[in-house]
Amino acid sequence: MPLTFPNPCRSFDGARNAVRFLGHDGMFEVPFYVEAAALSGGTRTTEAACLLAFDAARNTIHEVATAAYAKGHRTIYVLTAADFR
């Protein structure tokens, strides 16, 4: 079964300075994080700005997450600015 993103929820994780969201592969949850620097172009930003940037780029983020997932299964996936180039 392909990776899907049926749940639009996302949250900011201050400890990781990243936005967390979930993908699903069948019945399995797949946790993803997008680093704040990837969402802000490397500049310092706020939690609210990160969440807004995530929402604006959701389709692209899901595409990058799907590509990262296809490279091999891991416990968690952390997407960085390099993943979006």
C-alpha positions as CSV (number, residue, x, y, z in Angstrom):
1,M,0.0,0.0,0.0
2,P,1.4,3.5,-0.8
3,L,2.2,6.1,1.8
4,T,-0.8,8.4,2.4
5,F,-1.5,11.5,4.5
6,P,-5.1,11.2,5.5
7,N,-4.8,13.2,8.7
8,P,-4.1,17.0,8.1
9,C,-3.0,17.6,11.7
10,R,0.5,18.9,12.3
11,S,2.1,20.3,15.4
12,F,5.3,22.2,16.3
13,D,7.9,20.3,18.3
14,G,9.9,22.9,20.2
15,A,12.5,20.4,21.3
16,R,13.3,19.4,17.7
17,N,12.5,22.9,16.3
18,A,10.4,21.2,13.6
19,V,6.9,20.6,12.5
20,R,5.6,17.0,13.1
21,F,3.1,15.3,10.9
22,L,2.1,11.7,10.2
23,G,1.9,9.5,7.1
24,H,0.2,6.1,6.9
25,D,1.4,3.0,5.2
26,G,-1.6,0.8,5.5
27,M,-2.3,0.5,9.2
28,F,1.2,1.8,10.2
29,E,1.8,5.4,11.3
30,V,4.9,6.9,9.9
31,P,6.2,10.0,11.8
32,F,7.8,12.8,9.9
33,Y,9.4,16.1,11.0
34,V,10.2,19.1,8.8
35,E,13.0,21.2,10.3
36,A,12.1,24.9,10.9
37,A,15.1,25.9,8.8
38,A,13.6,24.1,5.8
39,L,10.3,25.9,6.2
40,S,11.8,29.4,6.7
41,G,14.7,29.4,4.2
42,G,17.2,29.2,7.0
43,T,16.1,32.3,8.9
44,R,15.0,32.2,12.5
45,T,11.2,31.9,12.8
46,T,8.3,31.4,15.2
47,E,6.1,28.4,15.8
48,A,3.2,30.1,14.2
49,A,5.2,31.0,11.1
50,C,6.5,27.4,10.8
51,L,2.9,26.1,10.9
52,L,1.7,28.6,8.3
53,A,4.7,27.8,6.1
54,F,3.9,24.1,6.4
55,D,0.3,24.6,5.5
56,A,1.3,26.7,2.4
57,A,3.7,24.0,1.2
58,R,1.8,20.9,2.3
59,N,1.6,19.2,-1.1
60,T,5.4,19.7,-1.7
61,I,6.2,18.5,1.8
62,H,4.1,15.3,1.2
63,E,5.9,14.7,-2.1
64,V,9.3,15.1,-0.4
65,A,8.2,12.9,2.5
66,T,7.0,10.2,0.0
67,A,10.3,10.3,-1.7
68,A,12.2,10.0,1.6
69,Y,10.0,7.0,2.6
70,A,10.6,5.3,-0.7
71,K,14.4,5.3,0.0
72,G,14.0,2.9,2.9
73,H,11.9,2.4,6.0
74,R,13.1,4.1,9.2
75,T,11.6,4.8,12.7
76,I,11.2,8.5,12.0
77,Y,12.0,10.8,9.1
78,V,13.5,14.2,9.5
79,L,13.2,16.4,6.4
80,T,15.8,19.1,6.0
81,A,16.3,22.0,3.6
82,A,18.5,19.7,1.5
83,D,15.6,17.4,0.9
84,F,13.7,20.2,-0.8
85,R,16.4,21.0,-3.4
